[in-house]
Amino acid sequence: MISPRETIVCVDCGGTAHLITAPREDGDWFAGDVVTYRCSDCRDRWDLELTVDDDDSPED
Ligand SMILES: [Zn+2]
C-alpha cells in the first residue's frame, strides 16, 4: 500500500516540509494522488504526485 511521507526536505531552503493533505476517509492512497507539503521554514508549498516508488524506501 502506498502512503506519502510525513515530511520531505524543502528543495528551496533545505528545511522540513510537512504533509498537509488529509487522506481519504478510508485512509487509502493511490499512485497519481497529488499531496501537498508546506515548508515550515520558508512557507513554500510543494505539490507531489505519489508514485509506487515512493513507498520502497528502506528507511520507512
Ligand atoms: Zn523551505
N, CA, C, O and the ligand as a Tripos MOL2 file, in Angstrom:
@<TRIPOS>MOLECULE
protein
  241   239    61     0     0
PROTEIN
NO_CHARGES

@<TRIPOS>ATOM
      1 N           0.8470   -1.1980    0.0000 N.3       1 MET1
      2 CA          0.0000    0.0000    0.0000 C.3       1 MET1
      3 C           0.8780    1.2410    0.0000 C.2       1 MET1
      4 O           1.8890    1.3080    0.6990 O.2       1 MET1
      5 N           0.4800    2.2020   -0.7820 N.am      2 ILE2
      6 CA          1.2400    3.4460   -0.8800 C.3       2 ILE2
      7 C           0.8380    4.3820    0.2500 C.2       2 ILE2
      8 O          -0.3360    4.4860    0.6050 O.2       2 ILE2
      9 N           1.8220    5.0500    0.8010 N.am      3 SER3
     10 CA          1.4980    6.1450    1.7210 C.3       3 SER3
     11 C           2.5510    7.2270    1.5520 C.2       3 SER3
     12 O           3.7340    6.9310    1.3860 O.2       3 SER3
     13 N           2.1210    8.4750    1.5940 N.am      4 PRO4
     14 CA          3.0740    9.5660    1.4100 C.3       4 PRO4
     15 C           3.9410    9.7460    2.6450 C.2       4 PRO4
     16 O           3.5370    9.4150    3.7590 O.2       4 PRO4
     17 N           5.1320   10.2720    2.4310 N.am      5 ARG5
     18 CA          5.9930   10.5890    3.5660 C.3       5 ARG5
     19 C           5.3740   11.7280    4.3680 C.2       5 ARG5
     20 O           4.7280   12.6130    3.8060 O.2       5 ARG5
     21 N           5.5720   11.7010    5.6760 N.am      6 GLU6
     22 CA          5.0350   12.7670    6.5310 C.3       6 GLU6
     23 C           5.7730   14.0870    6.2880 C.2       6 GLU6
     24 O           5.1890   15.1660    6.3930 O.2       6 GLU6
     25 N           7.0430   13.9840    5.9680 N.am      7 THR7
     26 CA          7.8400   15.1850    5.7290 C.3       7 THR7
     27 C           8.7530   14.9490    4.5360 C.2       7 THR7
     28 O           9.1070   13.8140    4.2180 O.2       7 THR7
     29 N           9.1240   16.0300    3.8900 N.am      8 ILE8
     30 CA         10.1320   15.9760    2.8360 C.3       8 ILE8
     31 C          11.1170   17.1100    3.0870 C.2       8 ILE8
     32 O          10.8440   18.0150    3.8740 O.2       8 ILE8
     33 N          12.2470   17.0560    2.4230 N.am      9 VAL9
     34 CA         13.2150   18.1400    2.5150 C.3       9 VAL9
     35 C          12.8560   19.2030    1.4900 C.2       9 VAL9
     36 O          12.7160   18.9080    0.3030 O.2       9 VAL9
     37 N          12.7090   20.4390    1.9470 N.am     10 CYS10
     38 CA         12.3680   21.5410    1.0610 C.3      10 CYS10
     39 C          13.4820   21.7560    0.0460 C.2      10 CYS10
     40 O          14.6490   21.8890    0.4120 O.2      10 CYS10
     41 N          13.1150   21.7880   -1.2250 N.am     11 VAL11
     42 CA         14.1100   21.9430   -2.2710 C.3      11 VAL11
     43 C          14.7270   23.3400   -2.2320 C.2      11 VAL11
     44 O          15.8950   23.5170   -2.5810 O.2      11 VAL11
     45 N          13.9550   24.3150   -1.8150 N.am     12 ASP12
     46 CA         14.4270   25.7000   -1.8180 C.3      12 ASP12
     47 C          15.4100   25.9960   -0.6990 C.2      12 ASP12
     48 O          16.4870   26.5380   -0.9480 O.2      12 ASP12
     49 N          15.0530   25.6470    0.5290 N.am     13 CYS13
     50 CA         15.8460   26.1060    1.6740 C.3      13 CYS13
     51 C          16.4450   24.9710    2.4850 C.2      13 CYS13
     52 O          17.2140   25.2250    3.4130 O.2      13 CYS13
     53 N          16.1180   23.7360    2.1650 N.am     14 GLY14
     54 CA         16.6640   22.6150    2.9100 C.3      14 GLY14
     55 C          15.9510   22.3690    4.2280 C.2      14 GLY14
     56 O          16.3690   21.5120    5.0070 O.2      14 GLY14
     57 N          14.8860   23.1040    4.4880 N.am     15 GLY15
     58 CA         14.1030   22.9170    5.7120 C.3      15 GLY15
     59 C          13.1910   21.7030    5.5890 C.2      15 GLY15
     60 O          13.2570   20.9400    4.6260 O.2      15 GLY15
     61 N          12.3440   21.5540    6.5900 N.am     16 THR16
     62 CA         11.4300   20.4140    6.6080 C.3      16 THR16
     63 C          10.0480   20.8500    6.1590 C.2      16 THR16
     64 O           9.4610   21.7700    6.7280 O.2      16 THR16
     65 N           9.5400   20.1920    5.1470 N.am     17 ALA17
     66 CA          8.1920   20.4650    4.6590 C.3      17 ALA17
     67 C           7.2660   19.3500    5.1320 C.2      17 ALA17
     68 O           7.5670   18.1680    4.9680 O.2      17 ALA17
     69 N           6.1400   19.7390    5.7200 N.am     18 HIS18
     70 CA          5.2280   18.7740    6.3190 C.3      18 HIS18
     71 C           4.0160   18.5280    5.4310 C.2      18 HIS18
     72 O           3.5060   19.4370    4.7760 O.2      18 HIS18
     73 N           3.5740   17.2950    5.4270 N.am     19 LEU19
     74 CA          2.3970   16.9110    4.6630 C.3      19 LEU19
     75 C           1.1560   17.6180    5.2220 C.2      19 LEU19
     76 O           0.8810   17.5430    6.4200 O.2      19 LEU19
     77 N           0.4200   18.2940    4.3600 N.am     20 ILE20
     78 CA         -0.7930   18.9740    4.8150 C.3      20 ILE20
     79 C          -2.0430   18.4220    4.1340 C.2      20 ILE20
     80 O          -3.1560   18.8650    4.4190 O.2      20 ILE20
     81 N          -1.8600   17.4670    3.2470 N.am     21 THR21
     82 CA         -3.0080   16.8540    2.5910 C.3      21 THR21
     83 C          -3.5880   15.7510    3.4680 C.2      21 THR21
     84 O          -2.8570   14.8710    3.9220 O.2      21 THR21
     85 N          -4.8820   15.7940    3.7050 N.am     22 ALA22
     86 CA         -5.5410   14.7580    4.5050 C.3      22 ALA22
     87 C          -5.8040   13.5350    3.6400 C.2      22 ALA22
     88 O          -6.0800   13.6660    2.4470 O.2      22 ALA22
     89 N          -5.7210   12.3530    4.2290 N.am     23 PRO23
     90 CA         -6.0360   11.1410    3.4770 C.3      23 PRO23
     91 C          -7.5350   11.0430    3.2110 C.2      23 PRO23
     92 O          -8.3380   11.7730    3.7930 O.2      23 PRO23
     93 N          -7.8880   10.1300    2.3260 N.am     24 ARG24
     94 CA         -9.3020    9.8130    2.1300 C.3      24 ARG24
     95 C          -9.8960    9.2990    3.4420 C.2      24 ARG24
     96 O          -9.1740    8.9610    4.3800 O.2      24 ARG24
     97 N         -11.2050    9.2510    3.4840 N.am     25 GLU25
     98 CA        -11.8710    8.7760    4.6970 C.3      25 GLU25
     99 C         -11.4390    7.3640    5.0700 C.2      25 GLU25
    100 O         -11.3530    7.0230    6.2490 O.2      25 GLU25
    101 N         -11.1700    6.5460    4.0560 N.am     26 ASP26
    102 CA        -10.7530    5.1710    4.3430 C.3      26 ASP26
    103 C          -9.2450    5.0520    4.5420 C.2      26 ASP26
    104 O          -8.7340    3.9650    4.8110 O.2      26 ASP26
    105 N          -8.5390    6.1640    4.4100 N.am     27 GLY27
    106 CA         -7.1130    6.1610    4.6820 C.3      27 GLY27
    107 C          -6.2380    5.6300    3.5730 C.2      27 GLY27
    108 O          -5.0260    5.5030    3.7450 O.2      27 GLY27
    109 N          -6.8270    5.3210    2.4480 N.am     28 ASP28
    110 CA         -6.0390    4.7700    1.3420 C.3      28 ASP28
    111 C          -5.4160    5.8750    0.4920 C.2      28 ASP28
    112 O          -5.9720    6.9630    0.3440 O.2      28 ASP28
    113 N          -4.2520    5.5630   -0.0580 N.am     29 TRP29
    114 CA         -3.5810    6.4410   -1.0130 C.3      29 TRP29
    115 C          -3.3280    5.6400   -2.2810 C.2      29 TRP29
    116 O          -3.1420    4.4240   -2.2400 O.2      29 TRP29
    117 N          -3.3230    6.3320   -3.3860 N.am     30 PHE30
    118 CA         -3.0870    5.6390   -4.6550 C.3      30 PHE30
    119 C          -2.0510    6.3970   -5.4740 C.2      30 PHE30
    120 O          -1.9080    7.6140   -5.3580 O.2      30 PHE30
    121 N          -1.3260    5.6390   -6.3140 N.am     31 ALA31
    122 CA         -0.3980    6.2690   -7.2380 C.3      31 ALA31
    123 C          -1.1530    7.2820   -8.0880 C.2      31 ALA31
    124 O          -2.2410    6.9920   -8.5860 O.2      31 ALA31
    125 N          -0.5850    8.4550   -8.2520 N.am     32 GLY32
    126 CA         -1.2420    9.5060   -9.0020 C.3      32 GLY32
    127 C          -1.9270   10.5230   -8.1210 C.2      32 GLY32
    128 O          -2.2720   11.6100   -8.5840 O.2      32 GLY32
    129 N          -2.1340   10.1870   -6.8410 N.am     33 ASP33
    130 CA         -2.6820   11.1680   -5.9050 C.3      33 ASP33
    131 C          -1.6910   12.3230   -5.7560 C.2      33 ASP33
    132 O          -0.4830   12.1030   -5.6700 O.2      33 ASP33
    133 N          -2.1990   13.5380   -5.7260 N.am     34 VAL34
    134 CA         -1.3390   14.6950   -5.5160 C.3      34 VAL34
    135 C          -1.4220   15.1040   -4.0480 C.2      34 VAL34
    136 O          -2.5030   15.3790   -3.5250 O.2      34 VAL34
    137 N          -0.2760   15.1380   -3.4010 N.am     35 VAL35
    138 CA         -0.2270   15.5280   -1.9930 C.3      35 VAL35
    139 C           0.5610   16.8280   -1.8740 C.2      35 VAL35
    140 O           1.4690   17.0930   -2.6610 O.2      35 VAL35
    141 N           0.2020   17.6220   -0.8890 N.am     36 THR36
    142 CA          0.7950   18.9360   -0.7280 C.3      36 THR36
    143 C           1.5940   19.0060    0.5710 C.2      36 THR36
    144 O           1.1530   18.5340    1.6190 O.2      36 THR36
    145 N           2.7620   19.5990    0.4760 N.am     37 TYR37
    146 CA          3.6250   19.8160    1.6370 C.3      37 TYR37
    147 C           3.8430   21.3070    1.8070 C.2      37 TYR37
    148 O           3.8990   22.0610    0.8350 O.2      37 TYR37
    149 N           3.9670   21.7260    3.0840 N.am     38 ARG38
    150 CA          4.2600   23.1320    3.3680 C.3      38 ARG38
    151 C           5.5560   23.1990    4.1640 C.2      38 ARG38
    152 O           5.7010   22.5480    5.1990 O.2      38 ARG38
    153 N           6.4880   23.9900    3.6680 N.am     39 CYS39
    154 CA          7.7620   24.1260    4.3630 C.3      39 CYS39
    155 C           7.5910   24.9840    5.6070 C.2      39 CYS39
    156 O           7.0210   26.0740    5.5480 O.2      39 CYS39
    157 N           8.0900   24.4840    6.7350 N.am     40 SER40
    158 CA          7.9460   25.2300    7.9870 C.3      40 SER40
    159 C           8.9600   26.3690    8.0800 C.2      40 SER40
    160 O           8.8420   27.2320    8.9500 O.2      40 SER40
    161 N           9.9420   26.3770    7.2020 N.am     41 ASP41
    162 CA         10.9580   27.4360    7.2490 C.3      41 ASP41
    163 C          10.6320   28.5840    6.3060 C.2      41 ASP41
    164 O          10.5620   29.7370    6.7330 O.2      41 ASP41
    165 N          10.4310   28.2780    5.0120 N.am     42 CYS42
    166 CA         10.2150   29.3440    4.0370 C.3      42 CYS42
    167 C           8.7510   29.4510    3.6180 C.2      42 CYS42
    168 O           8.3950   30.3140    2.8150 O.2      42 CYS42
    169 N           7.8990   28.5720    4.1610 N.am     43 ARG43
    170 CA          6.4640   28.5820    3.8940 C.3      43 ARG43
    171 C           6.1340   28.2750    2.4470 C.2      43 ARG43
    172 O           5.0040   28.4920    2.0090 O.2      43 ARG43
    173 N           7.0940   27.7770    1.7070 N.am     44 ASP44
    174 CA          6.8130   27.4090    0.3320 C.3      44 ASP44
    175 C           5.9400   26.1600    0.3070 C.2      44 ASP44
    176 O           5.9370   25.3600    1.2430 O.2      44 ASP44
    177 N           5.2120   26.0180   -0.7740 N.am     45 ARG45
    178 CA          4.2910   24.8940   -0.9060 C.3      45 ARG45
    179 C           4.7540   23.9760   -2.0330 C.2      45 ARG45
    180 O           5.1680   24.4350   -3.0980 O.2      45 ARG45
    181 N           4.6780   22.6730   -1.7810 N.am     46 TRP46
    182 CA          5.1380   21.6920   -2.7470 C.3      46 TRP46
    183 C           4.0260   20.6960   -3.0200 C.2      46 TRP46
    184 O           3.4660   20.1020   -2.0990 O.2      46 TRP46
    185 N           3.7170   20.5230   -4.2840 N.am     47 ASP47
    186 CA          2.7350   19.5160   -4.6810 C.3      47 ASP47
    187 C           3.4700   18.3540   -5.3370 C.2      47 ASP47
    188 O           4.1910   18.5320   -6.3180 O.2      47 ASP47
    189 N           3.2800   17.1790   -4.7880 N.am     48 LEU48
    190 CA          3.9400   15.9990   -5.3250 C.3      48 LEU48
    191 C           2.9100   14.9520   -5.7120 C.2      48 LEU48
    192 O           1.8850   14.7920   -5.0500 O.2      48 LEU48
    193 N           3.1980   14.2480   -6.7860 N.am     49 GLU49
    194 CA          2.3380   13.1440   -7.1910 C.3      49 GLU49
    195 C           2.9100   11.8480   -6.6430 C.2      49 GLU49
    196 O           4.0960   11.5590   -6.8000 O.2      49 GLU49
    197 N           2.0540   11.0770   -6.0010 N.am     50 LEU50
    198 CA          2.5080    9.8080   -5.4410 C.3      50 LEU50
    199 C           2.8120    8.8250   -6.5550 C.2      50 LEU50
    200 O           2.0850    8.7190   -7.5420 O.2      50 LEU50
    201 N           3.9040    8.1150   -6.3660 N.am     51 THR51
    202 CA          4.2290    7.0170   -7.2650 C.3      51 THR51
    203 C           4.5240    5.7840   -6.4250 C.2      51 THR51
    204 O           4.7800    5.8820   -5.2250 O.2      51 THR51
    205 N           4.4860    4.6480   -7.0560 N.am     52 VAL52
    206 CA          4.7590    3.4050   -6.3250 C.3      52 VAL52
    207 C           6.1610    3.4370   -5.7310 C.2      52 VAL52
    208 O           6.3970    2.8980   -4.6500 O.2      52 VAL52
    209 N           7.0890    4.0700   -6.4410 N.am     53 ASP53
    210 CA          8.4690    4.0930   -5.9770 C.3      53 ASP53
    211 C           8.6440    4.8290   -4.6580 C.2      53 ASP53
    212 O           9.6040    4.5790   -3.9300 O.2      53 ASP53
    213 N           7.7230    5.7360   -4.3430 N.am     54 ASP54
    214 CA          7.8480    6.4950   -3.1030 C.3      54 ASP54
    215 C           7.8170    5.6040   -1.8750 C.2      54 ASP54
    216 O           8.2950    5.9890   -0.8080 O.2      54 ASP54
    217 N           7.2570    4.4220   -2.0270 N.am     55 ASP55
    218 CA          6.9890    3.6090   -0.8450 C.3      55 ASP55
    219 C           8.0630    2.5660   -0.5500 C.2      55 ASP55
    220 O           7.9590    1.8440    0.4420 O.2      55 ASP55
    221 N           9.0870    2.4740   -1.3880 N.am     56 ASP56
    222 CA         10.0170    1.3740   -1.1720 C.3      56 ASP56
    223 C          11.3220    1.7980   -0.5080 C.2      56 ASP56
    224 O          12.3370    1.1070   -0.6050 O.2      56 ASP56
    225 N          11.2800    2.9390    0.1640 N.am     57 SER57
    226 CA         12.4610    3.3470    0.9050 C.3      57 SER57
    227 C          12.6880    2.4250    2.1020 C.2      57 SER57
    228 O          11.7610    2.2050    2.8810 O.2      57 SER57
    229 N          13.8850    1.8850    2.2680 N.am     58 PRO58
    230 CA         14.1500    1.0020    3.4190 C.3      58 PRO58
    231 C          14.0800    1.7430    4.7470 C.2      58 PRO58
    232 O          13.8980    1.1250    5.7960 O.2      58 PRO58
    233 N          14.2230    3.0590    4.7070 N.am     59 GLU59
    234 CA         14.1790    3.8460    5.9430 C.3      59 GLU59
    235 C          12.7800    3.8810    6.5450 C.2      59 GLU59
    236 O          12.6220    4.0080    7.7600 O.2      59 GLU59
    237 N          11.7760    3.7680    5.6980 N.am     60 ASP60
    238 CA         10.4140    3.8590    6.2300 C.3      60 ASP60
    239 C           9.8800    2.4830    6.5950 C.2      60 ASP60
    240 O           8.7460    2.3650    7.0600 O.2      60 ASP60
    241 ZN         11.7130   25.8790    2.5410 Zn       61 ZN61
@<TRIPOS>BOND
     1     1     2 1
     2     2     3 1
     3     3     4 2
     4     3     5 am
     5     5     6 1
     6     6     7 1
     7     7     8 2
     8     7     9 am
     9     9    10 1
    10    10    11 1
    11    11    12 2
    12    11    13 am
    13    13    14 1
    14    14    15 1
    15    15    16 2
    16    15    17 am
    17    17    18 1
    18    18    19 1
    19    19    20 2
    20    19    21 am
    21    21    22 1
    22    22    23 1
    23    23    24 2
    24    23    25 am
    25    25    26 1
    26    26    27 1
    27    27    28 2
    28    27    29 am
    29    29    30 1
    30    30    31 1
    31    31    32 2
    32    31    33 am
    33    33    34 1
    34    34    35 1
    35    35    36 2
    36    35    37 am
    37    37    38 1
    38    38    39 1
    39    39    40 2
    40    39    41 am
    41    41    42 1
    42    42    43 1
    43    43    44 2
    44    43    45 am
    45    45    46 1
    46    46    47 1
    47    47    48 2
    48    47    49 am
    49    49    50 1
    50    50    51 1
    51    51    52 2
    52    51    53 am
    53    53    54 1
    54    54    55 1
    55    55    56 2
    56    55    57 am
    57    57    58 1
    58    58    59 1
    59    59    60 2
    60    59    61 am
    61    61    62 1
    62    62    63 1
    63    63    64 2
    64    63    65 am
    65    65    66 1
    66    66    67 1
    67    67    68 2
    68    67    69 am
    69    69    70 1
    70    70    71 1
    71    71    72 2
    72    71    73 am
    73    73    74 1
    74    74    75 1
    75    75    76 2
    76    75    77 am
    77    77    78 1
    78    78    79 1
    79    79    80 2
    80    79    81 am
    81    81    82 1
    82    82    83 1
    83    83    84 2
    84    83    85 am
    85    85    86 1
    86    86    87 1
    87    87    88 2
    88    87    89 am
    89    89    90 1
    90    90    91 1
    91    91    92 2
    92    91    93 am
    93    93    94 1
    94    94    95 1
    95    95    96 2
    96    95    97 am
    97    97    98 1
    98    98    99 1
    99    99   100 2
   100    99   101 am
   101   101   102 1
   102   102   103 1
   103   103   104 2
   104   103   105 am
   105   105   106 1
   106   106   107 1
   107   107   108 2
   108   107   109 am
   109   109   110 1
   110   110   111 1
   111   111   112 2
   112   111   113 am
   113   113   114 1
   114   114   115 1
   115   115   116 2
   116   115   117 am
   117   117   118 1
   118   118   119 1
   119   119   120 2
   120   119   121 am
   121   121   122 1
   122   122   123 1
   123   123   124 2
   124   123   125 am
   125   125   126 1
   126   126   127 1
   127   127   128 2
   128   127   129 am
   129   129   130 1
   130   130   131 1
   131   131   132 2
   132   131   133 am
   133   133   134 1
   134   134   135 1
   135   135   136 2
   136   135   137 am
   137   137   138 1
   138   138   139 1
   139   139   140 2
   140   139   141 am
   141   141   142 1
   142   142   143 1
   143   143   144 2
   144   143   145 am
   145   145   146 1
   146   146   147 1
   147   147   148 2
   148   147   149 am
   149   149   150 1
   150   150   151 1
   151   151   152 2
   152   151   153 am
   153   153   154 1
   154   154   155 1
   155   155   156 2
   156   155   157 am
   157   157   158 1
   158   158   159 1
   159   159   160 2
   160   159   161 am
   161   161   162 1
   162   162   163 1
   163   163   164 2
   164   163   165 am
   165   165   166 1
   166   166   167 1
   167   167   168 2
   168   167   169 am
   169   169   170 1
   170   170   171 1
   171   171   172 2
   172   171   173 am
   173   173   174 1
   174   174   175 1
   175   175   176 2
   176   175   177 am
   177   177   178 1
   178   178   179 1
   179   179   180 2
   180   179   181 am
   181   181   182 1
   182   182   183 1
   183   183   184 2
   184   183   185 am
   185   185   186 1
   186   186   187 1
   187   187   188 2
   188   187   189 am
   189   189   190 1
   190   190   191 1
   191   191   192 2
   192   191   193 am
   193   193   194 1
   194   194   195 1
   195   195   196 2
   196   195   197 am
   197   197   198 1
   198   198   199 1
   199   199   200 2
   200   199   201 am
   201   201   202 1
   202   202   203 1
   203   203   204 2
   204   203   205 am
   205   205   206 1
   206   206   207 1
   207   207   208 2
   208   207   209 am
   209   209   210 1
   210   210   211 1
   211   211   212 2
   212   211   213 am
   213   213   214 1
   214   214   215 1
   215   215   216 2
   216   215   217 am
   217   217   218 1
   218   218   219 1
   219   219   220 2
   220   219   221 am
   221   221   222 1
   222   222   223 1
   223   223   224 2
   224   223   225 am
   225   225   226 1
   226   226   227 1
   227   227   228 2
   228   227   229 am
   229   229   230 1
   230   230   231 1
   231   231   232 2
   232   231   233 am
   233   233   234 1
   234   234   235 1
   235   235   236 2
   236   235   237 am
   237   237   238 1
   238   238   239 1
   239   239   240 2
@<TRIPOS>SUBSTRUCTURE
     1 MET1         2 RESIDUE 1 A MET
     2 ILE2         6 RESIDUE 1 A ILE
     3 SER3        10 RESIDUE 1 A SER
     4 PRO4        14 RESIDUE 1 A PRO
     5 ARG5        18 RESIDUE 1 A ARG
     6 GLU6        22 RESIDUE 1 A GLU
     7 THR7        26 RESIDUE 1 A THR
     8 ILE8        30 RESIDUE 1 A ILE
     9 VAL9        34 RESIDUE 1 A VAL
    10 CYS10       38 RESIDUE 1 A CYS
    11 VAL11       42 RESIDUE 1 A VAL
    12 ASP12       46 RESIDUE 1 A ASP
    13 CYS13       50 RESIDUE 1 A CYS
    14 GLY14       54 RESIDUE 1 A GLY
    15 GLY15       58 RESIDUE 1 A GLY
    16 THR16       62 RESIDUE 1 A THR
    17 ALA17       66 RESIDUE 1 A ALA
    18 HIS18       70 RESIDUE 1 A HIS
    19 LEU19       74 RESIDUE 1 A LEU
    20 ILE20       78 RESIDUE 1 A ILE
    21 THR21       82 RESIDUE 1 A THR
    22 ALA22       86 RESIDUE 1 A ALA
    23 PRO23       90 RESIDUE 1 A PRO
    24 ARG24       94 RESIDUE 1 A ARG
    25 GLU25       98 RESIDUE 1 A GLU
    26 ASP26      102 RESIDUE 1 A ASP
    27 GLY27      106 RESIDUE 1 A GLY
    28 ASP28      110 RESIDUE 1 A ASP
    29 TRP29      114 RESIDUE 1 A TRP
    30 PHE30      118 RESIDUE 1 A PHE
    31 ALA31      122 RESIDUE 1 A ALA
    32 GLY32      126 RESIDUE 1 A GLY
    33 ASP33      130 RESIDUE 1 A ASP
    34 VAL34      134 RESIDUE 1 A VAL
    35 VAL35      138 RESIDUE 1 A VAL
    36 THR36      142 RESIDUE 1 A THR
    37 TYR37      146 RESIDUE 1 A TYR
    38 ARG38      150 RESIDUE 1 A ARG
    39 CYS39      154 RESIDUE 1 A CYS
    40 SER40      158 RESIDUE 1 A SER
    41 ASP41      162 RESIDUE 1 A ASP
    42 CYS42      166 RESIDUE 1 A CYS
    43 ARG43      170 RESIDUE 1 A ARG
    44 ASP44      174 RESIDUE 1 A ASP
    45 ARG45      178 RESIDUE 1 A ARG
    46 TRP46      182 RESIDUE 1 A TRP
    47 ASP47      186 RESIDUE 1 A ASP
    48 LEU48      190 RESIDUE 1 A LEU
    49 GLU49      194 RESIDUE 1 A GLU
    50 LEU50      198 RESIDUE 1 A LEU
    51 THR51      202 RESIDUE 1 A THR
    52 VAL52      206 RESIDUE 1 A VAL
    53 ASP53      210 RESIDUE 1 A ASP
    54 ASP54      214 RESIDUE 1 A ASP
    55 ASP55      218 RESIDUE 1 A ASP
    56 ASP56      222 RESIDUE 1 A ASP
    57 SER57      226 RESIDUE 1 A SER
    58 PRO58      230 RESIDUE 1 A PRO
    59 GLU59      234 RESIDUE 1 A GLU
    60 ASP60      238 RESIDUE 1 A ASP
    61 ZN61       241 GROUP 0 **** ****
